[in-house]
Amino acid sequence: MTRSSLSRVSESWPIPRVIDRAEVVRALTLPAAVEAVHVAYATLAQGVAQQPRPIGFDLADGQVHVKGAQLAPDAPVVVKIASGFPGNAARGRPTGDGALVVLDPHSGAVQALVLDGGWLTDVRTAAATAVSVRALGGPGTRRRLALLGTGVQADLTLRTLAATGLLPPEVCVWGRTPEAVERLLAPHRGGATSPIAARSAREAVTGADLVITTTPARVPVVEGEWLEAAALVVAVGADSVGKRECDAAVLARATLIVADSLAQSTSVGELQHVTPAALAGSVVELPSLLASAEAALPDGIRVCDLTGLGAADAAMAGLVLAARTQPHG
């Protein structure tokens, strides 16, 4: 193909919209993200969405994940790329980056490139956490939250739970260094909930009826013997081979185990550390649970493993594009 013909081909495609992180942040509210993720998960259960298996690159210094989905036959195809490199923090660099590519479902043309820097991945994960707490928390408001982790995800978890009325009145946070805990807690003090720091993960979890883990751990940070009899555990950190936040006793004590995706959880999430025979069909997928709102849930310890779904990424792209097309008053 000649240079001139290449030029004609490229000129036949519309120029995609480029949306930067600042515009993405302005476009979204946390409550809207929660509702969008809820709808996206329920759509998955209805069988109208396409969501291929994700791709993961485990590199020497971090991970790169590729996920995607199409929420309806005429909806855009969204492909998300996100990276996580924890060692960047020591160099004064962001620990993650990312972008979403939005393609026309009928022509395949790139409609938009969303340069969110990984922020949408963090938002949709916090939104999925809120969806899980709302669906699995049981009657009434949870009394005490143990939050393990001190990064961006932990901060967004607190903000999202607060924005949706799901934040318990007591919050206890544990991190690997007191300095990191203090940096997380400082902006959250002075409101209706005044979070406190725990000296150990065990101290944070003891007495908590809601436990949320947002760490990159490869050795469990939560032990089953610490859990209250009716605790809800939402594990967020395990999203690649070898990661783990809960020990075997957490899953063994659970009367209900929920995964956003059984296939992902058993390959890169908490359930990768459990033999298939031990599960014996006892795992429920969150999309199916949300689609059957009247399902009765057993009492006792409930565990939800979130590995991140492409459908949620597609939902975030939809919110951003919809906000961009709205007229400004």
C-alpha positions in Angstrom: 0.0 0.0 0.0 1.4 3.4 -1.0 1.8 6.4 1.3 -1.0 8.2 -0.4 -3.5 5.3 0.0 -2.5 5.0 3.7 -3.3 8.7 4.1 -6.7 8.2 2.5 -7.5 5.3 4.8 -6.6 7.2 7.9 -8.5 10.3 6.8 -11.7 8.2 6.3 -11.9 7.6 10.1 -13.2 10.3 12.4 -10.7 11.8 14.8 -11.3 10.3 18.2 -12.0 12.4 21.3 -9.2 12.6 23.7 -10.3 13.0 27.3 -7.7 13.7 30.0 -7.7 12.8 33.7 -8.8 16.3 34.8 -11.9 16.0 32.7 -12.6 12.5 33.9 -12.5 13.6 37.5 -14.9 16.5 36.8 -17.3 14.2 34.9 -17.9 11.6 37.7 -19.5 11.5 41.1 -18.9 8.6 43.4 -22.6 7.8 43.9 -23.1 7.8 40.1 -20.2 5.4 39.7 -21.7 3.0 42.3 -25.1 2.9 40.5 -23.4 2.4 37.1 -21.3 -0.5 38.4 -24.5 -2.1 40.0 -26.3 -1.8 36.6 -23.3 -3.2 34.7 -23.0 -6.2 37.0 -26.7 -7.0 36.7 -26.5 -6.6 32.9 -23.7 -9.3 32.9 -26.1 -11.7 34.6 -28.8 -11.1 32.0 -26.5 -12.4 29.3 -26.6 -9.4 26.9 -23.1 -8.2 27.6 -19.8 -9.5 26.3 -16.8 -9.7 28.6 -13.8 -11.6 27.5 -11.2 -13.0 29.9 -8.6 -10.4 31.0 -5.0 -10.4 30.1 -2.3 -9.9 32.8 1.4 -9.2 32.5 3.4 -10.0 35.7 6.6 -8.0 35.3 9.7 -7.7 37.5 8.5 -4.5 39.1 4.7 -4.5 38.6 1.7 -5.6 36.7 -0.2 -4.6 33.6 -3.8 -5.6 33.1 -6.0 -5.5 30.0 -9.8 -5.8 30.4 -12.7 -5.1 28.3 -16.5 -5.4 27.7 -19.4 -4.4 25.6 -22.5 -3.9 27.8 -25.1 -4.3 25.0 -25.1 -5.2 21.3 -25.2 -1.5 20.2 -23.0 -0.2 23.0 -19.4 0.8 22.5 -16.6 -1.7 22.9 -14.4 -0.6 25.8 -10.8 -1.8 26.3 -9.0 -0.8 29.5 -5.3 -0.9 30.1 -4.1 -0.3 33.7 -0.7 -0.7 35.3 0.5 -1.0 38.9 4.1 -0.4 39.9 4.3 0.0 43.8 8.0 0.7 43.6 7.3 4.0 41.8 6.4 5.6 45.1 10.0 5.5 46.3 11.0 7.5 43.1 8.3 10.1 43.6 6.2 8.8 40.7 2.6 7.6 40.6 2.2 3.9 41.3 -0.2 3.3 38.4 -1.3 4.5 35.0 -3.9 3.6 32.5 -6.2 4.5 29.6 -9.5 3.3 28.1 -10.1 2.9 24.4 -13.7 3.2 23.2 -14.6 1.7 19.8 -17.7 2.0 17.7 -19.4 -1.4 17.7 -20.5 -1.1 14.0 -17.4 0.2 12.3 -14.6 -0.6 14.8 -13.4 3.0 14.7 -11.8 4.5 17.8 -14.3 6.9 19.2 -12.5 8.1 22.3 -9.3 7.7 24.1 -9.7 8.3 27.9 -6.3 9.1 29.5 -7.5 8.7 33.1 -4.1 7.7 34.5 -5.7 4.7 36.2 -8.2 6.8 38.2 -11.2 5.1 36.7 -9.9 1.7 37.7 -9.6 2.9 41.3 -13.1 4.5 41.2 -14.8 1.4 39.8 -13.1 -0.8 42.4 -14.3 1.4 45.2 -17.8 1.5 43.6 -17.8 -2.3 43.4 -16.9 -2.4 47.1 -19.8 -0.2 47.9 -22.1 -2.4 45.8 -20.9 -5.4 47.7 -21.4 -3.8 51.1 -24.9 -2.7 50.1 -25.9 -6.2 48.8 -24.2 -8.3 51.4 -24.2 -6.1 54.5 -27.5 -7.4 55.9 -30.2 -5.4 57.6 -29.2 -2.1 59.3 -25.9 -0.3 59.2 -22.6 -1.9 59.9 -21.2 -0.7 63.1 -17.4 -0.9 62.7 -15.2 -0.9 59.7 -11.7 -2.4 59.7 -9.9 -1.0 56.6 -6.6 -2.6 55.8 -4.4 -0.6 53.4 -3.4 3.0 53.1 -3.2 3.8 49.3 -5.4 5.4 46.8 -7.8 2.5 46.9 -8.3 2.8 50.7 -8.9 6.5 50.4 -11.5 6.1 47.6 -13.2 3.3 49.6 -13.7 5.6 52.6 -15.0 8.4 50.3 -17.3 6.2 48.3 -18.8 4.5 51.4 -19.4 8.0 52.9 -20.9 9.4 49.7 -23.4 6.5 49.6 -24.3 6.4 53.3 -22.6 3.1 53.8 -19.7 4.2 56.0 -20.1 2.7 59.6 -19.9 5.1 62.5 -16.6 3.5 63.7 -13.6 3.2 61.4 -10.3 1.6 62.3 -7.4 1.6 59.7 -4.2 -0.4 59.6 -1.2 0.0 57.4 2.3 -1.2 57.3 3.7 2.1 58.5 2.2 4.7 61.0 3.2 7.4 58.6 1.1 6.0 55.7 -1.9 5.5 58.0 -1.6 9.1 59.2 -1.5 10.4 55.6 -4.7 8.5 54.8 -6.6 9.5 57.9 -5.7 13.2 58.0 -8.3 14.4 55.4 -11.0 12.1 56.8 -11.0 13.5 60.3 -13.5 16.0 61.5 -16.6 14.5 59.8 -19.4 12.4 61.1 -16.9 9.5 61.3 -13.5 10.1 62.9 -11.3 7.2 61.9 -8.6 5.9 64.2 -5.3 4.0 63.6 -4.7 0.4 64.7 -1.3 -0.9 65.8 -1.8 -4.2 64.1 -4.1 -5.9 61.5 -5.5 -8.0 64.3 -6.4 -5.0 66.4 -8.2 -3.4 63.5 -10.2 -6.6 62.6 -11.1 -7.6 66.1 -14.6 -6.4 66.9 -15.3 -5.2 63.3 -18.4 -6.4 61.5 -17.1 -5.0 58.1 -13.6 -5.8 57.0 -12.2 -4.3 53.7 -8.7 -5.2 52.5 -7.0 -3.0 49.8 -3.4 -4.2 50.0 -1.0 -5.7 47.5 -0.2 -8.5 50.0 1.1 -11.9 49.0 0.9 -13.2 52.6 -2.5 -13.1 54.3 -3.2 -9.9 56.4 -6.5 -11.2 57.8 -6.9 -14.5 59.8 -10.2 -16.2 60.1 -10.0 -16.6 63.9 -10.1 -12.8 64.3 -13.5 -12.4 62.6 -16.7 -11.6 64.3 -19.5 -14.2 63.9 -21.4 -12.1 61.4 -18.6 -10.2 59.7 -18.6 -9.2 56.1 -15.1 -9.4 54.4 -14.6 -7.6 51.1 -11.2 -8.5 49.7 -10.0 -6.2 47.0 -6.3 -6.5 46.6 -5.7 -9.9 45.0 -5.9 -9.4 41.3 -2.9 -11.4 40.0 -1.2 -14.7 40.5 0.3 -15.0 44.0 -1.5 -12.2 45.7 -3.5 -13.1 48.8 -5.1 -11.1 51.7 -7.1 -13.8 53.6 -5.9 -17.0 55.1 -7.6 -20.3 54.6 -9.6 -20.0 57.8 -11.4 -16.9 56.5 -12.9 -18.9 53.6 -13.4 -22.0 55.8 -15.5 -20.0 58.3 -17.6 -18.3 55.6 -21.2 -19.4 55.2 -21.3 -17.5 51.9 -18.5 -16.8 49.4 -19.2 -14.3 46.6 -16.9 -13.5 43.7 -17.3 -10.9 41.1 -16.1 -13.6 38.6 -15.5 -17.2 39.7 -13.1 -17.7 36.8 -11.0 -14.7 37.8 -11.2 -15.4 41.5 -9.9 -18.9 41.1 -7.1 -17.8 38.8 -5.9 -14.5 40.2 -8.1 -13.7 43.3 -8.5 -15.2 46.8 -9.9 -18.4 45.5 -6.7 -19.3 43.6 -5.4 -20.6 47.0 -8.3 -23.0 47.5 -8.7 -26.4 45.8 -11.8 -26.6 43.6 -13.1 -29.6 45.6 -13.1 -27.4 48.7 -15.4 -24.9 47.2 -18.0 -27.6 46.2 -20.1 -25.2 44.3 -20.5 -22.9 47.3 -19.5 -19.7 45.5 -22.1 -17.2 44.2 -21.1 -14.7 41.5 -22.0 -11.1 42.5 -23.7 -10.2 39.1 -26.1 -13.1 39.6 -26.8 -12.1 43.2 -27.6 -8.5 42.1 -29.9 -9.8 39.3 -31.9 -11.8 41.8 -32.5 -9.2 44.5 -34.9 -11.4 46.5 -32.3 -14.1 47.1 -32.1 -15.1 50.8 -28.6 -14.9 52.2 -27.4 -17.1 55.0 -26.4 -15.7 58.3 -22.8 -15.8 59.5 -19.5 -14.7 57.9 -19.8 -13.5 54.3 -16.7 -13.1 52.1 -16.7 -11.2 48.8 -13.7 -11.4 46.5 -13.4 -8.5 44.0 -10.9 -9.0 41.1 -12.3 -6.3 38.8 -14.5 -6.7 35.8 -14.3 -5.2 32.4 -18.0 -4.5 32.6 -17.3 -2.0 35.3 -14.7 -0.3 33.2 -17.2 -0.1 30.4 -19.7 1.5 32.7 -17.1 4.1 33.8 -16.4 5.0 30.2 -20.1 5.4 29.6 -20.4 7.8 32.4 -17.5 9.9 31.2 -18.8 10.0 27.6 -22.3 10.9 28.7 -21.1 13.7 30.9 -19.1 15.1 28.0 -22.0 15.3 25.7 -24.3 17.0 28.2 -24.8 20.8 27.5 -23.3 23.1 30.1 -25.6 25.5 31.8 
